[in-house]
Amino acid sequence: MPADTNANGDIFGGWLLSQMDVGGGVFASKVAKSRTVTVAIEAMNFRKAVYVGDLVSVHANLVRIGRTSVTVHLEAWVVRRRETRPILVTDGNFTYVSIDDDGRPRVIPKDEEPVQV
């Protein structure tokens, strides 16, 4: 939306980062089977601008499950107006920590089967 633009009229990078964090948090929570909180974002690459009117999709891939943490590689793709080919605009690794109801780190149980998200 226009309210999410920067001084150049492109979508503000912070807005896109927050959308990626929301998608990654959902993915991490499914893997950890608990609430998760973001503890680190690394290797962010802003490759292309996102414009008002672009259709944005966020895709998540599991990188690693630690004792209490989940690292997820997130990619943001857009389909521009009047185009059909998706374009990779941003990617990075996000790390989430599994927490209990009191907000303390929680050990992630090791499953026999991988989670399908």
Biopython code that builds the backbone (N, CA, C, O; Angstrom):
import numpy as np
from Bio.PDB.StructureBuilder import StructureBuilder

atoms = [
    (1, "MET", "N", (0.839, -1.182, 0.000)),
    (1, "MET", "CA", (0.000, 0.000, 0.000)),
    (1, "MET", "C", (0.888, 1.251, 0.000)),
    (1, "MET", "O", (2.030, 1.198, 0.456)),
    (2, "PRO", "N", (0.384, 2.344, -0.495)),
    (2, "PRO", "CA", (1.194, 3.576, -0.541)),
    (2, "PRO", "C", (1.745, 4.011, 0.816)),
    (2, "PRO", "O", (2.820, 4.608, 0.874)),
    (3, "ALA", "N", (1.037, 3.726, 1.900)),
    (3, "ALA", "CA", (1.529, 4.104, 3.234)),
    (3, "ALA", "C", (2.785, 3.330, 3.629)),
    (3, "ALA", "O", (3.477, 3.715, 4.572)),
    (4, "ASP", "N", (3.086, 2.243, 2.918)),
    (4, "ASP", "CA", (4.247, 1.403, 3.224)),
    (4, "ASP", "C", (5.454, 1.736, 2.348)),
    (4, "ASP", "O", (6.396, 0.948, 2.269)),
    (5, "THR", "N", (5.432, 2.898, 1.691)),
    (5, "THR", "CA", (6.519, 3.248, 0.777)),
    (5, "THR", "C", (7.585, 4.092, 1.451)),
    (5, "THR", "O", (7.344, 4.765, 2.453)),
    (6, "ASN", "N", (8.775, 4.032, 0.863)),
    (6, "ASN", "CA", (9.877, 4.868, 1.320)),
    (6, "ASN", "C", (9.882, 6.176, 0.513)),
    (6, "ASN", "O", (8.961, 6.436, -0.262)),
    (7, "ALA", "N", (10.909, 6.982, 0.699)),
    (7, "ALA", "CA", (10.987, 8.288, 0.025)),
    (7, "ALA", "C", (11.060, 8.162, -1.498)),
    (7, "ALA", "O", (10.737, 9.115, -2.206)),
    (8, "ASN", "N", (11.475, 7.013, -2.008)),
    (8, "ASN", "CA", (11.562, 6.806, -3.459)),
    (8, "ASN", "C", (10.275, 6.249, -4.053)),
    (8, "ASN", "O", (10.177, 6.082, -5.269)),
    (9, "GLY", "N", (9.279, 5.958, -3.203)),
    (9, "GLY", "CA", (8.029, 5.405, -3.696)),
    (9, "GLY", "C", (8.019, 3.889, -3.794)),
    (9, "GLY", "O", (7.025, 3.304, -4.224)),
    (10, "ASP", "N", (9.122, 3.241, -3.397)),
    (10, "ASP", "CA", (9.181, 1.778, -3.361)),
    (10, "ASP", "C", (8.707, 1.313, -1.982)),
    (10, "ASP", "O", (8.663, 2.093, -1.031)),
    (11, "ILE", "N", (8.354, 0.028, -1.894)),
    (11, "ILE", "CA", (7.946, -0.515, -0.593)),
    (11, "ILE", "C", (9.150, -0.480, 0.354)),
    (11, "ILE", "O", (10.256, -0.883, -0.008)),
    (12, "PHE", "N", (8.914, 0.000, 1.550)),
    (12, "PHE", "CA", (9.932, 0.116, 2.583)),
    (12, "PHE", "C", (10.462, -1.264, 2.945)),
    (12, "PHE", "O", (9.682, -2.188, 3.175)),
    (13, "GLY", "N", (11.788, -1.411, 2.996)),
    (13, "GLY", "CA", (12.409, -2.700, 3.305)),
    (13, "GLY", "C", (11.988, -3.265, 4.640)),
    (13, "GLY", "O", (11.900, -4.483, 4.795)),
    (14, "GLY", "N", (11.723, -2.401, 5.615)),
    (14, "GLY", "CA", (11.276, -2.856, 6.928)),
    (14, "GLY", "C", (9.921, -3.538, 6.872)),
    (14, "GLY", "O", (9.670, -4.484, 7.618)),
    (15, "TRP", "N", (9.040, -3.063, 5.986)),
    (15, "TRP", "CA", (7.732, -3.710, 5.824)),
    (15, "TRP", "C", (7.926, -5.123, 5.298)),
    (15, "TRP", "O", (7.325, -6.071, 5.804)),
    (16, "LEU", "N", (8.770, -5.258, 4.277)),
    (16, "LEU", "CA", (9.015, -6.579, 3.697)),
    (16, "LEU", "C", (9.659, -7.503, 4.722)),
    (16, "LEU", "O", (9.280, -8.669, 4.830)),
    (17, "LEU", "N", (10.619, -6.996, 5.468)),
    (17, "LEU", "CA", (11.266, -7.787, 6.508)),
    (17, "LEU", "C", (10.243, -8.274, 7.527)),
    (17, "LEU", "O", (10.314, -9.421, 7.970)),
    (18, "SER", "N", (9.295, -7.424, 7.906)),
    (18, "SER", "CA", (8.292, -7.844, 8.890)),
    (18, "SER", "C", (7.378, -8.932, 8.324)),
    (18, "SER", "O", (6.991, -9.847, 9.051)),
    (19, "GLN", "N", (7.032, -8.847, 7.049)),
    (19, "GLN", "CA", (6.207, -9.888, 6.436)),
    (19, "GLN", "C", (6.957, -11.225, 6.405)),
    (19, "GLN", "O", (6.373, -12.280, 6.651)),
    (20, "MET", "N", (8.247, -11.163, 6.104)),
    (20, "MET", "CA", (9.069, -12.374, 6.108)),
    (20, "MET", "C", (9.145, -12.959, 7.515)),
    (20, "MET", "O", (9.079, -14.176, 7.688)),
    (21, "ASP", "N", (9.284, -12.098, 8.513)),
    (21, "ASP", "CA", (9.374, -12.559, 9.896)),
    (21, "ASP", "C", (8.076, -13.229, 10.333)),
    (21, "ASP", "O", (8.109, -14.238, 11.038)),
    (22, "VAL", "N", (6.949, -12.687, 9.927)),
    (22, "VAL", "CA", (5.658, -13.303, 10.263)),
    (22, "VAL", "C", (5.580, -14.700, 9.643)),
    (22, "VAL", "O", (5.246, -15.665, 10.331)),
    (23, "GLY", "N", (5.887, -14.810, 8.344)),
    (23, "GLY", "CA", (5.844, -16.109, 7.669)),
    (23, "GLY", "C", (6.827, -17.098, 8.265)),
    (23, "GLY", "O", (6.494, -18.267, 8.456)),
    (24, "GLY", "N", (8.033, -16.642, 8.560)),
    (24, "GLY", "CA", (9.030, -17.518, 9.169)),
    (24, "GLY", "C", (8.640, -17.961, 10.560)),
    (24, "GLY", "O", (8.916, -19.093, 10.957)),
    (25, "GLY", "N", (7.991, -17.064, 11.312)),
    (25, "GLY", "CA", (7.542, -17.415, 12.657)),
    (25, "GLY", "C", (6.467, -18.490, 12.643)),
    (25, "GLY", "O", (6.453, -19.370, 13.503)),
    (26, "VAL", "N", (5.566, -18.419, 11.667)),
    (26, "VAL", "CA", (4.544, -19.460, 11.533)),
    (26, "VAL", "C", (5.209, -20.796, 11.228)),
    (26, "VAL", "O", (4.882, -21.816, 11.833)),
    (27, "PHE", "N", (6.138, -20.779, 10.290)),
    (27, "PHE", "CA", (6.856, -22.008, 9.907)),
    (27, "PHE", "C", (7.607, -22.577, 11.116)),
    (27, "PHE", "O", (7.499, -23.767, 11.411)),
    (28, "ALA", "N", (8.370, -21.724, 11.815)),
    (28, "ALA", "CA", (9.161, -22.175, 12.971)),
    (28, "ALA", "C", (8.268, -22.742, 14.074)),
    (28, "ALA", "O", (8.628, -23.730, 14.714)),
    (29, "SER", "N", (7.122, -22.131, 14.297)),
    (29, "SER", "CA", (6.196, -22.625, 15.325)),
    (29, "SER", "C", (5.662, -24.004, 14.985)),
    (29, "SER", "O", (5.471, -24.837, 15.871)),
    (30, "LYS", "N", (5.421, -24.248, 13.703)),
    (30, "LYS", "CA", (4.963, -25.575, 13.277)),
    (30, "LYS", "C", (6.066, -26.613, 13.496)),
    (30, "LYS", "O", (5.794, -27.729, 13.936)),
    (31, "VAL", "N", (7.293, -26.245, 13.191)),
    (31, "VAL", "CA", (8.422, -27.168, 13.386)),
    (31, "VAL", "C", (8.639, -27.444, 14.870)),
    (31, "VAL", "O", (8.805, -28.594, 15.278)),
    (32, "ALA", "N", (8.637, -26.378, 15.676)),
    (32, "ALA", "CA", (8.925, -26.510, 17.109)),
    (32, "ALA", "C", (7.726, -27.006, 17.914)),
    (32, "ALA", "O", (7.875, -27.445, 19.054)),
    (33, "LYS", "N", (6.544, -26.934, 17.316)),
    (33, "LYS", "CA", (5.305, -27.302, 18.011)),
    (33, "LYS", "C", (5.112, -26.473, 19.281)),
    (33, "LYS", "O", (4.677, -26.982, 20.314)),
    (34, "SER", "N", (5.449, -25.177, 19.178)),
    (34, "SER", "CA", (5.307, -24.257, 20.311)),
    (34, "SER", "C", (5.377, -22.828, 19.791)),
    (34, "SER", "O", (5.589, -22.590, 18.602)),
    (35, "ARG", "N", (5.198, -21.898, 20.694)),
    (35, "ARG", "CA", (5.448, -20.487, 20.350)),
    (35, "ARG", "C", (6.926, -20.326, 20.052)),
    (35, "ARG", "O", (7.761, -21.039, 20.607)),
    (36, "THR", "N", (7.242, -19.396, 19.181)),
    (36, "THR", "CA", (8.641, -19.077, 18.913)),
    (36, "THR", "C", (8.807, -17.563, 18.891)),
    (36, "THR", "O", (7.852, -16.823, 18.655)),
    (37, "VAL", "N", (10.026, -17.116, 19.138)),
    (37, "VAL", "CA", (10.370, -15.703, 19.039)),
    (37, "VAL", "C", (11.607, -15.567, 18.164)),
    (37, "VAL", "O", (12.478, -16.437, 18.154)),
    (38, "THR", "N", (11.671, -14.480, 17.445)),
    (38, "THR", "CA", (12.811, -14.203, 16.573)),
    (38, "THR", "C", (13.997, -13.775, 17.427)),
    (38, "THR", "O", (13.873, -12.887, 18.270)),
    (39, "VAL", "N", (15.158, -14.413, 17.207)),
    (39, "VAL", "CA", (16.354, -14.025, 17.958)),
    (39, "VAL", "C", (17.471, -13.515, 17.055)),
    (39, "VAL", "O", (18.386, -12.842, 17.528)),
    (40, "ALA", "N", (17.406, -13.830, 15.751)),
    (40, "ALA", "CA", (18.463, -13.358, 14.859)),
    (40, "ALA", "C", (17.975, -13.357, 13.413)),
    (40, "ALA", "O", (17.184, -14.201, 12.993)),
    (41, "ILE", "N", (18.476, -12.385, 12.682)),
    (41, "ILE", "CA", (18.276, -12.332, 11.237)),
    (41, "ILE", "C", (19.664, -12.125, 10.655)),
    (41, "ILE", "O", (20.367, -11.180, 11.013)),
    (42, "GLU", "N", (20.051, -13.020, 9.753)),
    (42, "GLU", "CA", (21.392, -12.912, 9.178)),
    (42, "GLU", "C", (21.340, -13.124, 7.668)),
    (42, "GLU", "O", (20.400, -13.711, 7.132)),
    (43, "ALA", "N", (22.347, -12.643, 7.021)),
    (43, "ALA", "CA", (22.523, -12.850, 5.585)),
    (43, "ALA", "C", (21.340, -12.323, 4.775)),
    (43, "ALA", "O", (20.955, -12.938, 3.780)),
    (44, "MET", "N", (20.754, -11.187, 5.186)),
    (44, "MET", "CA", (19.658, -10.593, 4.414)),
    (44, "MET", "C", (20.212, -10.004, 3.127)),
    (44, "MET", "O", (21.204, -9.275, 3.129)),
    (45, "ASN", "N", (19.553, -10.336, 2.039)),
    (45, "ASN", "CA", (19.932, -9.800, 0.734)),
    (45, "ASN", "C", (18.716, -9.123, 0.109)),
    (45, "ASN", "O", (17.738, -9.786, -0.236)),
    (46, "PHE", "N", (18.781, -7.810, -0.033)),
    (46, "PHE", "CA", (17.725, -7.084, -0.740)),
    (46, "PHE", "C", (18.171, -6.995, -2.189)),
    (46, "PHE", "O", (19.009, -6.161, -2.530)),
    (47, "ARG", "N", (17.619, -7.845, -3.043)),
    (47, "ARG", "CA", (18.068, -8.009, -4.423)),
    (47, "ARG", "C", (17.388, -7.057, -5.404)),
    (47, "ARG", "O", (18.036, -6.503, -6.292)),
    (48, "LYS", "N", (16.101, -6.875, -5.239)),
    (48, "LYS", "CA", (15.306, -6.039, -6.144)),
    (48, "LYS", "C", (14.304, -5.248, -5.323)),
    (48, "LYS", "O", (13.945, -5.641, -4.212)),
    (49, "ALA", "N", (13.859, -4.139, -5.876)),
    (49, "ALA", "CA", (12.842, -3.330, -5.207)),
    (49, "ALA", "C", (11.479, -4.021, -5.290)),
    (49, "ALA", "O", (11.207, -4.804, -6.200)),
    (50, "VAL", "N", (10.643, -3.705, -4.314)),
    (50, "VAL", "CA", (9.247, -4.138, -4.333)),
    (50, "VAL", "C", (8.428, -2.870, -4.550)),
    (50, "VAL", "O", (8.650, -1.854, -3.891)),
    (51, "TYR", "N", (7.478, -2.941, -5.481)),
    (51, "TYR", "CA", (6.681, -1.780, -5.846)),
    (51, "TYR", "C", (5.248, -1.916, -5.339)),
    (51, "TYR", "O", (4.754, -3.021, -5.116)),
    (52, "VAL", "N", (4.600, -0.779, -5.163)),
    (52, "VAL", "CA", (3.177, -0.779, -4.819)),
    (52, "VAL", "C", (2.447, -1.561, -5.912)),
    (52, "VAL", "O", (2.640, -1.305, -7.101)),
    (53, "GLY", "N", (1.617, -2.504, -5.505)),
    (53, "GLY", "CA", (0.870, -3.319, -6.458)),
    (53, "GLY", "C", (1.483, -4.673, -6.736)),
    (53, "GLY", "O", (0.828, -5.530, -7.329)),
    (54, "ASP", "N", (2.741, -4.896, -6.318)),
    (54, "ASP", "CA", (3.348, -6.223, -6.487)),
    (54, "ASP", "C", (2.640, -7.227, -5.582)),
    (54, "ASP", "O", (2.237, -6.898, -4.467)),
    (55, "LEU", "N", (2.497, -8.443, -6.070)),
    (55, "LEU", "CA", (1.981, -9.545, -5.259)),
    (55, "LEU", "C", (3.175, -10.208, -4.593)),
    (55, "LEU", "O", (4.053, -10.728, -5.281)),
    (56, "VAL", "N", (3.224, -10.198, -3.273)),
    (56, "VAL", "CA", (4.376, -10.710, -2.516)),
    (56, "VAL", "C", (4.041, -12.075, -1.924)),
    (56, "VAL", "O", (2.977, -12.266, -1.336)),
    (57, "SER", "N", (4.970, -13.024, -2.089)),
    (57, "SER", "CA", (4.859, -14.356, -1.469)),
    (57, "SER", "C", (6.143, -14.632, -0.708)),
    (57, "SER", "O", (7.233, -14.275, -1.155)),
    (58, "VAL", "N", (6.004, -15.275, 0.452)),
    (58, "VAL", "CA", (7.170, -15.647, 1.262)),
    (58, "VAL", "C", (7.227, -17.166, 1.338)),
    (58, "VAL", "O", (6.234, -17.821, 1.658)),
    (59, "HIS", "N", (8.410, -17.723, 1.038)),
    (59, "HIS", "CA", (8.625, -19.171, 1.057)),
    (59, "HIS", "C", (9.681, -19.499, 2.108)),
    (59, "HIS", "O", (10.690, -18.804, 2.226)),
    (60, "ALA", "N", (9.436, -20.569, 2.872)),
    (60, "ALA", "CA", (10.333, -20.960, 3.962)),
    (60, "ALA", "C", (10.907, -22.345, 3.720)),
    (60, "ALA", "O", (10.211, -23.252, 3.265)),
    (61, "ASN", "N", (12.191, -22.493, 4.034)),
    (61, "ASN", "CA", (12.867, -23.789, 3.989)),
    (61, "ASN", "C", (13.655, -23.967, 5.277)),
    (61, "ASN", "O", (14.359, -23.060, 5.720)),
    (62, "LEU", "N", (13.531, -25.135, 5.864)),
    (62, "LEU", "CA", (14.241, -25.438, 7.108)),
    (62, "LEU", "C", (15.737, -25.551, 6.845)),
    (62, "LEU", "O", (16.169, -26.270, 5.944)),
    (63, "VAL", "N", (16.517, -24.837, 7.640)),
    (63, "VAL", "CA", (17.977, -24.913, 7.559)),
    (63, "VAL", "C", (18.505, -25.837, 8.643)),
    (63, "VAL", "O", (19.331, -26.712, 8.383)),
    (64, "ARG", "N", (18.009, -25.628, 9.886)),
    (64, "ARG", "CA", (18.557, -26.398, 11.003)),
    (64, "ARG", "C", (17.606, -26.348, 12.182)),
    (64, "ARG", "O", (16.945, -25.340, 12.433)),
    (65, "ILE", "N", (17.552, -27.468, 12.906)),
    (65, "ILE", "CA", (16.855, -27.517, 14.192)),
    (65, "ILE", "C", (17.916, -27.741, 15.253)),
    (65, "ILE", "O", (18.638, -28.738, 15.229)),
    (66, "GLY", "N", (18.002, -26.803, 16.183)),
    (66, "GLY", "CA", (18.932, -26.940, 17.298)),
    (66, "GLY", "C", (18.210, -27.469, 18.527)),
    (66, "GLY", "O", (17.101, -27.997, 18.433)),
    (67, "ARG", "N", (18.847, -27.321, 19.671)),
    (67, "ARG", "CA", (18.235, -27.800, 20.918)),
    (67, "ARG", "C", (16.965, -27.018, 21.240)),
    (67, "ARG", "O", (15.944, -27.610, 21.589)),
    (68, "THR", "N", (17.023, -25.683, 21.125)),
    (68, "THR", "CA", (15.858, -24.837, 21.391)),
    (68, "THR", "C", (15.535, -23.905, 20.220)),
    (68, "THR", "O", (14.582, -23.130, 20.296)),
    (69, "SER", "N", (16.311, -23.970, 19.151)),
    (69, "SER", "CA", (16.129, -23.008, 18.064)),
    (69, "SER", "C", (15.852, -23.672, 16.715)),
    (69, "SER", "O", (16.156, -24.845, 16.494)),
    (70, "VAL", "N", (15.270, -22.883, 15.837)),
    (70, "VAL", "CA", (14.981, -23.299, 14.469)),
    (70, "VAL", "C", (15.520, -22.204, 13.561)),
    (70, "VAL", "O", (15.183, -21.033, 13.732)),
    (71, "THR", "N", (16.357, -22.578, 12.593)),
    (71, "THR", "CA", (16.837, -21.623, 11.603)),
    (71, "THR", "C", (16.133, -21.898, 10.289)),
    (71, "THR", "O", (16.062, -23.037, 9.827)),
    (72, "VAL", "N", (15.610, -20.828, 9.693)),
    (72, "VAL", "CA", (14.788, -20.922, 8.495)),
    (72, "VAL", "C", (15.351, -20.001, 7.429)),
    (72, "VAL", "O", (15.672, -18.846, 7.709)),
    (73, "HIS", "N", (15.474, -20.505, 6.204)),
    (73, "HIS", "CA", (15.834, -19.640, 5.068)),
    (73, "HIS", "C", (14.534, -19.160, 4.449)),
    (73, "HIS", "O", (13.698, -19.961, 4.032)),
    (74, "LEU", "N", (14.374, -17.845, 4.392)),
    (74, "LEU", "CA", (13.157, -17.256, 3.844)),
    (74, "LEU", "C", (13.473, -16.528, 2.546)),
    (74, "LEU", "O", (14.499, -15.859, 2.422)),
    (75, "GLU", "N", (12.575, -16.673, 1.591)),
    (75, "GLU", "CA", (12.682, -15.967, 0.318)),
    (75, "GLU", "C", (11.388, -15.206, 0.080)),
    (75, "GLU", "O", (10.297, -15.744, 0.268)),
    (76, "ALA", "N", (11.515, -13.953, -0.335)),
    (76, "ALA", "CA", (10.348, -13.170, -0.742)),
    (76, "ALA", "C", (10.389, -13.041, -2.259)),
    (76, "ALA", "O", (11.390, -12.621, -2.839)),
    (77, "TRP", "N", (9.288, -13.407, -2.878)),
    (77, "TRP", "CA", (9.135, -13.357, -4.331)),
    (77, "TRP", "C", (7.991, -12.412, -4.660)),
    (77, "TRP", "O", (7.036, -12.300, -3.891)),
    (78, "VAL", "N", (8.080, -11.736, -5.789)),
    (78, "VAL", "CA", (6.978, -10.882, -6.237)),
    (78, "VAL", "C", (6.581, -11.245, -7.657)),
    (78, "VAL", "O", (7.385, -11.733, -8.452)),
    (79, "VAL", "N", (5.318, -10.991, -7.946)),
    (79, "VAL", "CA", (4.845, -10.991, -9.322)),
    (79, "VAL", "C", (4.376, -9.564, -9.566)),
    (79, "VAL", "O", (3.472, -9.064, -8.895)),
    (80, "ARG", "N", (5.001, -8.928, -10.527)),
    (80, "ARG", "CA", (4.687, -7.537, -10.830)),
    (80, "ARG", "C", (3.415, -7.434, -11.664)),
    (80, "ARG", "O", (2.998, -8.395, -12.310)),
    (81, "ARG", "N", (2.817, -6.265, -11.637)),
    (81, "ARG", "CA", (1.623, -6.028, -12.464)),
    (81, "ARG", "C", (1.956, -6.311, -13.921)),
    (81, "ARG", "O", (3.055, -6.022, -14.396)),
    (82, "ARG", "N", (1.000, -6.872, -14.604)),
    (82, "ARG", "CA", (1.118, -7.184, -16.033)),
    (82, "ARG", "C", (2.222, -8.192, -16.348)),
    (82, "ARG", "O", (2.611, -8.343, -17.506)),
    (83, "GLU", "N", (2.727, -8.880, -15.326)),
    (83, "GLU", "CA", (3.739, -9.924, -15.534)),
    (83, "GLU", "C", (3.245, -11.220, -14.893)),
    (83, "GLU", "O", (2.362, -11.200, -14.036)),
    (84, "THR", "N", (3.814, -12.333, -15.310)),
    (84, "THR", "CA", (3.428, -13.622, -14.735)),
    (84, "THR", "C", (4.605, -14.358, -14.114)),
    (84, "THR", "O", (4.409, -15.325, -13.378)),
    (85, "ARG", "N", (5.812, -13.920, -14.398)),
    (85, "ARG", "CA", (7.006, -14.600, -13.900)),
    (85, "ARG", "C", (7.398, -14.048, -12.526)),
    (85, "ARG", "O", (7.592, -12.841, -12.379)),
    (86, "PRO", "N", (7.516, -14.931, -11.511)),
    (86, "PRO", "CA", (7.937, -14.446, -10.184)),
    (86, "PRO", "C", (9.407, -14.024, -10.188)),
    (86, "PRO", "O", (10.228, -14.567, -10.927)),
    (87, "ILE", "N", (9.714, -13.039, -9.340)),
    (87, "ILE", "CA", (11.069, -12.498, -9.209)),
    (87, "ILE", "C", (11.482, -12.589, -7.747)),
    (87, "ILE", "O", (10.739, -12.155, -6.866)),
    (88, "LEU", "N", (12.661, -13.150, -7.479)),
    (88, "LEU", "CA", (13.202, -13.186, -6.114)),
    (88, "LEU", "C", (13.660, -11.778, -5.752)),
    (88, "LEU", "O", (14.508, -11.207, -6.438)),
    (89, "VAL", "N", (13.104, -11.213, -4.674)),
    (89, "VAL", "CA", (13.474, -9.861, -4.291)),
    (89, "VAL", "C", (14.302, -9.795, -3.015)),
    (89, "VAL", "O", (15.130, -8.897, -2.862)),
    (90, "THR", "N", (14.092, -10.723, -2.107)),
    (90, "THR", "CA", (14.794, -10.692, -0.821)),
    (90, "THR", "C", (14.905, -12.095, -0.260)),
    (90, "THR", "O", (13.991, -12.905, -0.414)),
    (91, "ASP", "N", (16.033, -12.387, 0.397)),
    (91, "ASP", "CA", (16.152, -13.649, 1.113)),
    (91, "ASP", "C", (17.094, -13.477, 2.287)),
    (91, "ASP", "O", (17.891, -12.540, 2.336)),
    (92, "GLY", "N", (16.988, -14.405, 3.236)),
    (92, "GLY", "CA", (17.850, -14.355, 4.401)),
    (92, "GLY", "C", (17.533, -15.490, 5.358)),
    (92, "GLY", "O", (16.537, -16.197, 5.201)),
    (93, "ASN", "N", (18.391, -15.651, 6.345)),
    (93, "ASN", "CA", (18.214, -16.682, 7.361)),
    (93, "ASN", "C", (17.692, -16.052, 8.648)),
    (93, "ASN", "O", (18.257, -15.082, 9.154)),
    (94, "PHE", "N", (16.618, -16.610, 9.164)),
    (94, "PHE", "CA", (15.996, -16.138, 10.393)),
    (94, "PHE", "C", (16.085, -17.264, 11.415)),
    (94, "PHE", "O", (15.831, -18.424, 11.090)),
    (95, "THR", "N", (16.447, -16.923, 12.649)),
    (95, "THR", "CA", (16.518, -17.912, 13.717)),
    (95, "THR", "C", (15.479, -17.572, 14.780)),
    (95, "THR", "O", (15.372, -16.434, 15.237)),
    (96, "TYR", "N", (14.725, -18.589, 15.153)),
    (96, "TYR", "CA", (13.659, -18.467, 16.143)),
    (96, "TYR", "C", (13.966, -19.406, 17.298)),
    (96, "TYR", "O", (14.539, -20.477, 17.101)),
    (97, "VAL", "N", (13.580, -19.000, 18.511)),
    (97, "VAL", "CA", (13.741, -19.855, 19.682)),
    (97, "VAL", "C", (12.360, -20.285, 20.154)),
    (97, "VAL", "O", (11.440, -19.474, 20.260)),
    (98, "SER", "N", (12.237, -21.574, 20.435)),
    (98, "SER", "CA", (11.015, -22.151, 20.984)),
    (98, "SER", "C", (10.900, -21.708, 22.433)),
    (98, "SER", "O", (11.866, -21.786, 23.192)),
    (99, "ILE", "N", (9.695, -21.235, 22.822)),
    (99, "ILE", "CA", (9.510, -20.801, 24.203)),
    (99, "ILE", "C", (8.285, -21.471, 24.824)),
    (99, "ILE", "O", (7.356, -21.885, 24.131)),
    (100, "ASP", "N", (8.317, -21.565, 26.162)),
    (100, "ASP", "CA", (7.171, -22.125, 26.882)),
    (100, "ASP", "C", (6.196, -20.999, 27.228)),
    (100, "ASP", "O", (6.383, -19.858, 26.806)),
    (101, "ASP", "N", (5.163, -21.320, 27.992)),
    (101, "ASP", "CA", (4.134, -20.336, 28.329)),
    (101, "ASP", "C", (4.648, -19.190, 29.194)),
    (101, "ASP", "O", (4.011, -18.141, 29.286)),
    (102, "ASP", "N", (5.800, -19.392, 29.826)),
    (102, "ASP", "CA", (6.392, -18.339, 30.644)),
    (102, "ASP", "C", (7.460, -17.549, 29.901)),
    (102, "ASP", "O", (8.113, -16.683, 30.483)),
    (103, "GLY", "N", (7.643, -17.848, 28.606)),
    (103, "GLY", "CA", (8.612, -17.122, 27.797)),
    (103, "GLY", "C", (10.039, -17.611, 27.928)),
    (103, "GLY", "O", (10.970, -16.945, 27.474)),
    (104, "ARG", "N", (10.222, -18.773, 28.546)),
    (104, "ARG", "CA", (11.567, -19.337, 28.691)),
    (104, "ARG", "C", (11.860, -20.294, 27.535)),
    (104, "ARG", "O", (10.946, -20.934, 27.016)),
    (105, "PRO", "N", (13.136, -20.395, 27.128)),
    (105, "PRO", "CA", (13.478, -21.340, 26.052)),
    (105, "PRO", "C", (13.008, -22.747, 26.387)),
    (105, "PRO", "O", (13.091, -23.192, 27.531)),
    (106, "ARG", "N", (12.523, -23.426, 25.381)),
    (106, "ARG", "CA", (11.956, -24.770, 25.530)),
    (106, "ARG", "C", (12.676, -25.708, 24.565)),
    (106, "ARG", "O", (12.903, -25.353, 23.409)),
    (107, "VAL", "N", (13.032, -26.890, 25.030)),
    (107, "VAL", "CA", (13.697, -27.881, 24.182)),
    (107, "VAL", "C", (12.713, -28.345, 23.104)),
    (107, "VAL", "O", (11.553, -28.642, 23.391)),
    (108, "ILE", "N", (13.195, -28.402, 21.871)),
    (108, "ILE", "CA", (12.372, -28.856, 20.753)),
    (108, "ILE", "C", (12.447, -30.378, 20.697)),
    (108, "ILE", "O", (13.533, -30.944, 20.577)),
    (109, "PRO", "N", (11.289, -31.044, 20.784)),
    (109, "PRO", "CA", (11.311, -32.514, 20.737)),
    (109, "PRO", "C", (11.763, -33.014, 19.370)),
    (109, "PRO", "O", (11.417, -32.443, 18.335)),
    (110, "LYS", "N", (12.532, -34.077, 19.388)),
    (110, "LYS", "CA", (12.985, -34.694, 18.137)),
    (110, "LYS", "C", (11.920, -35.684, 17.679)),
    (110, "LYS", "O", (11.610, -36.643, 18.385)),
    (111, "ASP", "N", (11.364, -35.445, 16.496)),
    (111, "ASP", "CA", (10.309, -36.296, 15.947)),
    (111, "ASP", "C", (10.904, -37.413, 15.096)),
    (111, "ASP", "O", (12.021, -37.316, 14.588)),
    (112, "GLU", "N", (10.128, -38.459, 14.964)),
    (112, "GLU", "CA", (10.491, -39.550, 14.070)),
    (112, "GLU", "C", (10.314, -39.130, 12.617)),
    (112, "GLU", "O", (11.122, -39.480, 11.757)),
    (113, "GLU", "N", (9.238, -38.369, 12.349)),
    (113, "GLU", "CA", (8.951, -37.927, 10.987)),
    (113, "GLU", "C", (9.181, -36.429, 10.867)),
    (113, "GLU", "O", (8.878, -35.681, 11.796)),
    (114, "PRO", "N", (9.719, -35.980, 9.726)),
    (114, "PRO", "CA", (9.880, -34.522, 9.520)),
    (114, "PRO", "C", (8.507, -33.856, 9.414)),
    (114, "PRO", "O", (7.544, -34.459, 8.941)),
    (115, "VAL", "N", (8.436, -32.614, 9.858)),
    (115, "VAL", "CA", (7.189, -31.860, 9.788)),
    (115, "VAL", "C", (6.958, -31.407, 8.361)),
    (115, "VAL", "O", (7.876, -30.920, 7.701)),
    (116, "GLN", "N", (5.732, -31.567, 7.883)),
    (116, "GLN", "CA", (5.344, -31.069, 6.572)),
    (116, "GLN", "C", (4.600, -29.759, 6.778)),
    (116, "GLN", "O", (3.504, -29.750, 7.339)),
    (117, "VAL", "N", (5.186, -28.653, 6.329)),
    (117, "VAL", "CA", (4.553, -27.343, 6.492)),
    (117, "VAL", "C", (4.275, -26.756, 5.131)),
    (117, "VAL", "O", (3.743, -25.651, 5.032)),
]
sb = StructureBuilder()
sb.init_structure("model")
sb.init_model(0)
sb.init_chain("A")
sb.init_seg("    ")
for serial, (resi, resn, name, xyz) in enumerate(atoms, 1):
    if name == "N":
        sb.init_residue(resn, " ", resi, " ")
    sb.init_atom(name, np.array(xyz, "f"), 0.0, 1.0, " ", f" {name:<3s}", serial, name[0])
structure = sb.get_structure()
